[in-house]
Amino acid sequence: MAMTNPLQYVQQVRSEVAKVVWPTRREVMLTTIMVFIMAALTAVFFAVIDIIIRFGLTSVLGFFGS
Protein backbone atom coordinates (compact mmCIF):
# COMPACT_ATOMS: atom_id res chain seq x y z
CA MET A 1 0.00 0.00 0.00
CA ALA A 2 1.44 3.37 -1.02
CA MET A 3 1.87 5.94 1.70
CA THR A 4 0.58 9.45 1.05
CA ASN A 5 1.36 12.52 3.03
CA PRO A 6 -1.38 14.12 5.12
CA LEU A 7 -1.94 16.97 2.65
CA GLN A 8 -2.60 14.55 -0.23
CA TYR A 9 -4.89 12.52 1.99
CA VAL A 10 -6.99 15.58 2.90
CA GLN A 11 -7.17 16.59 -0.77
CA GLN A 12 -8.34 13.11 -1.75
CA VAL A 13 -10.96 13.07 1.00
CA ARG A 14 -12.27 16.49 -0.07
CA SER A 15 -12.51 15.37 -3.71
CA GLU A 16 -14.43 12.24 -2.71
CA VAL A 17 -16.81 14.17 -0.45
CA ALA A 18 -17.49 16.57 -3.32
CA LYS A 19 -18.78 13.60 -5.37
CA VAL A 20 -21.44 12.72 -2.78
CA VAL A 21 -25.00 13.55 -3.78
CA TRP A 22 -26.69 14.80 -0.63
CA PRO A 23 -30.46 14.41 -0.24
CA THR A 24 -32.64 17.49 -0.23
CA ARG A 25 -34.55 18.61 2.84
CA ARG A 26 -37.79 17.42 1.20
CA GLU A 27 -36.36 13.94 0.55
CA VAL A 28 -35.18 13.63 4.14
CA MET A 29 -38.56 14.73 5.50
CA LEU A 30 -40.48 12.34 3.23
CA THR A 31 -38.32 9.35 4.08
CA THR A 32 -38.49 10.17 7.79
CA ILE A 33 -42.28 10.36 7.65
CA MET A 34 -42.40 7.07 5.74
CA VAL A 35 -40.25 5.39 8.40
CA PHE A 36 -42.60 6.57 11.16
CA ILE A 37 -45.67 5.43 9.20
CA MET A 38 -44.17 1.99 8.54
CA ALA A 39 -43.12 1.64 12.19
CA ALA A 40 -46.66 2.51 13.32
CA LEU A 41 -48.22 0.05 10.86
CA THR A 42 -45.85 -2.67 11.98
CA ALA A 43 -46.68 -2.01 15.64
CA VAL A 44 -50.42 -2.17 14.92
CA PHE A 45 -49.99 -5.38 12.90
CA PHE A 46 -48.09 -7.16 15.67
CA ALA A 47 -50.50 -5.88 18.33
CA VAL A 48 -53.45 -7.34 16.40
CA ILE A 49 -51.62 -10.65 15.88
CA ASP A 50 -50.81 -10.71 19.61
CA ILE A 51 -54.47 -10.15 20.51
CA ILE A 52 -55.58 -12.92 18.13
CA ILE A 53 -53.04 -15.40 19.51
CA ARG A 54 -53.93 -14.50 23.11
CA PHE A 55 -57.65 -14.96 22.39
CA GLY A 56 -57.00 -18.32 20.73
CA LEU A 57 -54.83 -19.59 23.56
CA THR A 58 -57.24 -18.50 26.29
CA SER A 59 -60.10 -20.12 24.37
CA VAL A 60 -58.24 -23.42 23.99
CA LEU A 61 -57.00 -23.41 27.58
CA GLY A 62 -60.47 -22.45 28.84
CA PHE A 63 -62.06 -25.26 26.86
CA PHE A 64 -59.71 -27.91 28.22
CA GLY A 65 -59.41 -26.38 31.69
CA SER A 66 -63.05 -26.43 32.69
Steps between C-alpha positions, in 0.01 A plus 500: 500500500644837398543757772371851435578807698226660709444785253434258212271297722290806591482601133383152402238496775369842393476388136308187600262693726432740213371203295234412759144583400331625815123461539282808501309612807176381336643152435618469859162610636308261273716201585483582871121519486488171309715332766265618776193386304650156434605465865146587613344254254737228612417566866126484428543179298690322777259628766205354307683169448581494873134556590389223262754252638411590860128454428565164334717373783259609773214338308686170462624501859153596626341219302735235636530653847136495600 
